Amino acid sequence: RLESRWVTLKIADSPAVLLRGMAGSTLGVWVNHGEGRLHCRSAAVLDDVVARRLAPAYFVDDEDRTTEQYPFNPNGSARGIAGLCSADGRHLALMPHPERCFLPWQCGWLPTDWREKLAVSPWMRLFQNAREWCDETR
């Protein structure tokens, strides 16, 4: 079924270019999907993805713990994985939608002081990283 709501992600250490400097952050983000569930053919594939740090984002619960449990993980993705990246970091597949919450007024929830003080949300860093990477590789 379609889910359109606010969830929480933890950004992990990874080679993902778009998430540079964001590892360790726990941020709210919109999901809007009817599918998007990560399913791998074997536990060995998942083990490899995790060992190689190719899962840069995880759904977390209110205690900041990675979870497979609904409603924190809206699609039941294995090990709470919300995104995958390539080994070189150039490709990122992210199930949630940070492009829908890069301005504070777009966010379903922010700490009050963030909403009052920030011109952009922390997700803007993803887009700044994209621009910086393009400038670096010209």
Secondary structure, DSSP 8 states (H G I E B T S, - for coil): --EEEEEEEEE-----GGGTT-TT-EEEEEEEES------S-HHHHHHHHHTT---EEEB-TTS-B---TTTSTT--GGGEEEEE-TTS--EEESSBGGG-SSGGG-S---HHHHHH-SS-TTHHHHHHHHHHHHHH-
